[in-house]
């Protein structure tokens, strides 16, 4: 998806022949990319189903598939061909030999090792072992989460001498980021990554749309439709957890927050259960209307009230920050998330459904009272 958005003509080849479902899964992904990202050349798909077999019985067949895919990609004048080979353990000499045969047969420009960042030090050990048997050009870390064990995986560069090229940061088809060491270090230290956040926003909203919304917020004329558009934009940018982690002063609090991205769908249902007039003017929402909206969206009246409160907070915040320069805005956000001790979820909607719940403090009963009861 990332290459397609860059205007590249891409072919993906299903060279994972050890798992029958792998070929179908890659074909489905290619179709989804073409459907969701209509701009740019169509992503082509190459597969040879007759060579698929059970695990361990198709060793060597991937060499032919890769050779044919490269020839076809040249004929179709593709810019990039991605050879998706099967996952394997570095201790499996037979399958590692297959990879070396593929390398000899097609002479790829880039050999990437895809590893799970959540496995921490194990990911580093795998990269080291693979690099000793197959000359890697780089590493792609999936499921990267800087507040868990992702930090350990960053040592891949130091141990193998091979750069980390990309980070998988979500389940969306385009949730792939170029690796910038200084930005990731900033996230891990809880200092945020405003540059990446701005880049993500620029990909989802045009300058004209941003200016129009800013003018509305400055005049206090932001509507629920605008609010919903913002939520949809944020949903396309990545998970709520990853976005909050990019804000200064908030990264260290992420692990303590219960954030469910699916709740945004419920928020959307509440807004879409409102009439056009209600979306334009939330002051119309009396108790009767809130009960009607809650029934229509399958929620509770309290959820509607929380959403309205969050909307009003965002509107007020936007109005206050409209006259600030970008530096002042970032300082304001940093203060809200850190020194001020403000719950960062409030910035995203003031207790709005979907923004998670703060962890509750454990309750302890008095041992004296317990002993007294036993007596």
C-alpha positions in Angstrom: 0.0 0.0 0.0 2.8 2.4 0.8 4.6 1.8 -2.5 1.3 2.1 -4.4 0.6 5.5 -2.7 4.1 6.6 -4.0 3.0 5.8 -7.5 5.0 2.6 -7.9 3.7 -0.3 -10.0 4.0 -3.3 -7.7 3.8 -7.1 -8.1 3.5 -9.4 -5.1 4.5 -13.0 -5.6 3.2 -15.8 -3.3 6.4 -17.8 -2.6 5.1 -19.1 0.7 4.3 -22.6 -0.4 4.6 -24.3 3.0 1.1 -23.1 4.0 -1.9 -23.6 1.6 -3.8 -20.6 3.1 -0.8 -18.2 2.6 -1.3 -17.8 -1.1 -5.0 -17.0 -0.7 -4.2 -14.5 2.1 -1.7 -12.6 0.0 -4.2 -12.5 -2.9 -6.9 -11.1 -0.7 -4.5 -8.4 0.6 -3.5 -7.4 -2.9 -7.2 -7.0 -3.8 -7.9 -5.0 -0.6 -5.0 -2.6 -1.4 -6.4 -2.0 -4.9 -9.9 -1.4 -3.5 -8.9 0.9 -0.6 -6.3 2.9 -2.4 -7.6 3.7 -5.9 -4.8 6.1 -6.7 -1.7 4.8 -8.3 -1.1 1.7 -10.5 -2.8 -1.6 -9.7 -1.0 -4.0 -7.5 -0.4 -7.2 -9.5 -0.5 -10.7 -8.0 1.5 -13.8 -9.1 0.9 -17.3 -7.7 1.4 -20.9 -8.9 -1.1 -23.0 -6.9 0.1 -26.3 -8.3 3.3 -26.0 -6.3 1.6 -25.5 -2.9 2.0 -28.4 -0.5 2.0 -29.2 3.2 4.8 -27.8 5.4 8.1 -29.4 4.6 6.9 -31.0 1.3 7.3 -28.0 -1.0 10.9 -27.2 -0.3 12.7 -25.8 -3.4 9.5 -25.0 -5.3 9.7 -21.3 -4.2 12.8 -20.9 -6.4 10.8 -21.5 -9.6 7.9 -19.3 -8.4 10.3 -16.4 -7.6 12.1 -16.8 -10.9 8.8 -16.8 -12.9 7.5 -13.8 -10.9 10.5 -11.7 -11.6 10.3 -12.5 -15.3 6.6 -11.6 -15.3 7.2 -8.4 -13.4 9.8 -7.3 -16.0 7.3 -8.1 -18.8 4.6 -6.0 -17.0 7.2 -3.2 -16.5 6.7 -3.2 -12.7 8.8 -0.9 -10.6 8.9 -3.3 -7.6 8.3 -7.0 -7.2 7.9 -8.4 -3.6 8.7 -12.0 -3.1 6.8 -13.3 0.0 8.6 -16.3 1.2 7.6 -18.7 4.0 8.5 -18.0 7.6 11.1 -20.4 8.9 13.4 -21.1 11.8 17.1 -20.4 11.3 17.9 -23.9 12.5 16.0 -25.5 9.6 18.9 -26.1 7.2 16.7 -27.3 4.4 14.5 -24.2 4.3 17.4 -21.9 4.8 19.1 -23.5 1.8 15.9 -22.7 -0.2 16.4 -19.0 0.6 20.0 -19.1 -0.6 18.8 -20.7 -3.8 16.2 -18.0 -4.3 18.9 -15.4 -3.8 21.1 -17.0 -6.4 18.3 -17.4 -8.9 16.8 -13.9 -8.9 19.6 -11.7 -7.4 17.2 -9.5 -5.4 18.1 -5.8 -4.7 16.9 -6.0 -1.1 16.6 -8.9 1.3 14.4 -8.0 4.3 13.9 -10.0 7.4 10.4 -9.5 9.0 10.5 -10.1 12.7 8.0 -9.6 15.6 9.2 -6.7 17.8 7.0 -8.0 20.7 9.4 -11.0 21.1 12.1 -8.6 22.3 15.5 -10.2 22.6 14.4 -13.2 20.7 13.8 -11.0 17.6 17.4 -9.8 17.9 18.8 -13.3 18.2 16.8 -14.4 15.1 18.1 -11.4 13.1 21.7 -12.3 14.1 21.2 -15.9 13.1 19.6 -15.2 9.7 22.2 -12.6 8.9 25.0 -15.1 9.5 23.5 -17.4 6.9 21.9 -15.0 4.5 23.3 -11.5 3.8 20.4 -9.2 4.9 19.9 -5.6 3.6 17.6 -4.6 6.4 14.9 -5.6 9.0 11.2 -4.8 9.3 9.8 -4.8 12.8 6.1 -5.7 13.1 3.8 -5.1 16.1 6.2 -2.3 17.2 5.1 -1.0 20.5 7.6 1.3 22.3 6.0 0.9 25.7 6.4 -2.9 25.9 9.5 -4.8 24.6 9.9 -3.0 21.4 13.0 -1.2 22.8 15.0 -4.5 23.0 14.4 -5.1 19.3 16.0 -1.7 18.4 19.4 -3.3 19.2 19.1 -5.2 16.0 21.1 -2.5 14.2 23.9 -2.7 16.8 24.2 -6.4 16.9 23.8 -7.3 13.2 25.1 -4.1 11.6 21.9 -4.1 9.4 19.5 -1.2 9.5 15.9 -1.3 10.6 14.1 -0.1 7.5 10.4 -0.1 8.5 8.1 -0.5 11.5 4.7 -2.1 11.4 2.6 0.1 13.6 -1.0 -1.2 13.2 -3.4 -3.4 11.3 -4.2 -1.0 8.5 -2.8 -1.9 5.1 -0.6 1.2 5.1 0.4 1.1 8.8 4.1 0.9 7.8 6.5 3.7 8.9 10.0 4.4 7.8 12.4 4.0 10.7 13.8 7.2 12.2 16.0 6.4 15.2 15.8 9.8 16.8 12.0 9.8 16.6 11.6 6.3 18.1 14.0 7.2 20.9 11.9 10.2 21.7 8.8 8.1 21.9 10.4 5.6 24.2 11.6 8.3 26.5 8.0 9.7 26.6 8.9 12.9 24.8 6.6 12.2 21.9 7.1 12.3 18.2 5.4 15.4 16.8 7.1 15.3 13.4 5.7 11.8 12.6 2.3 12.9 13.9 2.2 15.9 11.6 3.3 13.8 8.7 0.5 11.3 9.3 -2.0 14.2 9.5 -0.8 15.7 6.3 -1.3 12.4 4.5 -5.0 12.3 5.6 -6.2 15.9 5.4 -5.4 18.6 2.8 -4.1 22.0 3.7 -7.4 23.6 2.6 -9.5 21.2 4.8 -7.2 21.9 7.8 -7.5 25.7 7.3 -11.3 25.5 7.0 -11.6 23.5 10.2 -9.2 25.8 12.0 -11.4 28.8 11.1 -14.5 27.0 12.3 -12.9 26.2 15.6 -11.6 29.7 16.0 -15.1 31.1 15.6 -16.6 28.4 17.8 -18.6 27.0 14.9 -17.3 23.4 15.0 -20.1 20.8 14.5 -20.5 17.2 15.4 -20.0 16.4 11.7 -16.6 18.1 11.9 -15.9 16.1 15.1 -16.8 12.9 13.3 -14.5 13.7 10.4 -11.7 14.3 12.8 -12.3 10.9 14.4 -12.3 9.2 11.0 -9.1 10.9 10.1 -7.5 9.8 13.3 -8.7 6.2 12.7 -6.9 6.2 9.3 -3.7 7.6 10.9 -3.4 4.6 13.2 -4.4 3.2 16.5 -5.4 5.7 19.3 -2.7 4.3 21.5 0.1 5.0 18.9 -1.2 8.5 18.2 -1.4 9.4 21.9 2.2 8.0 22.3 3.3 10.7 19.8 2.1 13.5 22.0 4.8 15.1 24.3 4.5 14.1 27.9 2.0 11.3 27.4 4.0 8.3 26.2 4.9 7.2 29.7 1.2 7.0 30.7 0.0 4.9 27.7 0.6 1.5 29.4 -1.7 2.5 32.3 -4.6 3.4 30.0 -7.3 1.0 28.7 -7.8 2.1 25.1 -10.2 0.3 22.8 -10.2 1.5 19.2 -13.5 -0.2 18.6 -15.2 2.3 20.8 -14.7 4.9 18.1 -17.3 2.9 16.1 -19.8 3.3 19.0 -19.0 7.1 19.1 -19.7 7.2 15.4 -23.0 5.4 15.9 -24.1 8.0 18.5 -23.3 10.9 16.2 -25.0 9.3 13.2 -28.1 8.8 15.4 -28.5 12.6 15.7 -30.5 14.7 13.3 -28.7 17.2 11.1 -29.9 20.1 13.4 -28.6 18.3 16.5 -25.2 17.8 14.9 -25.0 21.5 14.1 -26.2 22.6 17.6 -25.6 20.3 20.6 -27.5 22.7 22.8 -30.7 21.1 21.3 -29.9 17.8 23.1 -32.2 17.7 26.1 -32.8 14.6 28.1 -35.6 13.3 25.8 -33.4 13.7 22.7 -30.5 12.0 24.4 -32.6 9.0 25.3 -33.8 8.7 21.7 -30.2 8.9 20.4 -29.0 6.3 22.9 -31.7 3.9 21.8 -30.9 4.5 18.2 -27.2 3.8 18.7 -27.4 1.0 21.2 -25.8 3.0 24.0 -26.8 4.6 27.3 -27.9 8.3 27.8 -24.8 8.7 29.9 -22.6 7.8 26.9 -24.3 10.5 24.9 -23.7 13.0 27.7 -20.0 12.0 27.8 -19.7 12.6 24.1 -21.3 16.0 24.3 -19.0 16.9 27.1 -16.0 15.7 25.1 -17.1 17.6 22.0 -17.5 20.8 24.0 -14.0 20.4 25.5 -12.4 19.9 22.1 -14.3 22.9 20.7 -13.2 25.1 23.6 -9.6 23.9 23.4 -9.5 24.6 19.7 -10.9 28.1 20.2 -8.2 28.8 22.9 -5.4 27.5 20.7 -6.5 29.0 17.4 -4.4 32.1 18.0 -1.2 30.3 19.1 1.8 29.6 16.9 2.8 26.0 16.4 5.5 26.2 19.2 3.0 27.5 21.7 0.5 24.8 20.7 3.1 22.0 21.3 4.1 23.5 24.7 0.4 23.6 25.6 -0.1 20.0 24.7 3.1 19.0 26.6 1.9 20.8 29.7 -1.5 19.1 29.5 0.0 15.6 29.2 2.8 16.0 31.7 3.3 18.7 34.3 -0.3 19.7 34.6 -1.2 16.1 35.5 -4.1 16.2 33.2 -5.5 12.8 32.0 -4.5 12.7 28.3 -7.8 11.0 27.5 -9.5 14.3 28.3 -7.6 15.9 25.3 -9.3 13.3 23.1 -12.8 13.8 24.3 -13.2 14.4 28.0 -14.2 10.9 28.9 -15.7 10.2 25.5 -16.5 6.6 24.8 -13.5 4.8 23.4 -10.8 6.8 25.1 -10.3 4.2 27.7 -10.5 4.2 31.5 -7.9 5.1 33.9 -6.7 2.2 36.1 -8.5 2.0 39.4 -6.5 2.0 42.6 -6.6 -1.3 44.4 -8.9 -1.4 47.5 -7.5 -2.8 50.8 -9.6 -3.7 53.7 -8.4 -3.0 57.2 -6.7 -6.0 58.7 -7.9 -4.8 62.1 -11.5 -4.9 61.0 -11.1 -8.3 59.5 -9.6 -9.7 62.8 -12.4 -8.0 64.8 -15.0 -9.8 62.6 -13.4 -13.2 63.1 -13.5 -12.7 66.9 
